[in-house]
Amino acid sequence: MNENSHQIDANETSANSLIYPYQRLTVSSTEPVSGIDVTKREAYLSEEEFAEKFGMPKGAFYKLPKWRQNKLKMAVDLF
């Protein structure tokens, strides 16, 4: 599980270099961002916008079970 955590951290770090506004990342966006990993839309949010939408920092989110992450992403139209 430790190895898996490091992999998630690495993905989070690489995605953080590309930040997009929430409106362009949603599933229902009229101007969707192209060329992103659509299974990790949340990773492209700024830290501030992520915390605003999810009520927690990215690090805490990625420690949650995958099913819980997906449920939260559905609630904010990112899944």
Phi, psi and omega in degrees: 000326177300316180298319179298321179298320179295323179296316178298317179300319180295318178297318180298317181295315181293324179290330182296339178289343176244110181247131178232153178291148181309316183302330180273348182262345183294155179299325183265016183299140176275344177230066185293150176283134177260156176078021177249164174280104185291347176278352180228041181307323183298333182293341182269001176280150173293160179303319182294312181292324177300311181297323179296317183282319186260346179074020179199160176287163181303319181302318179292321180299314183288349175275346179288155174300150184304320181298323180289319176302313181297320179297317178294320179295322177297321182296334180248019174064035177247012181216000000 
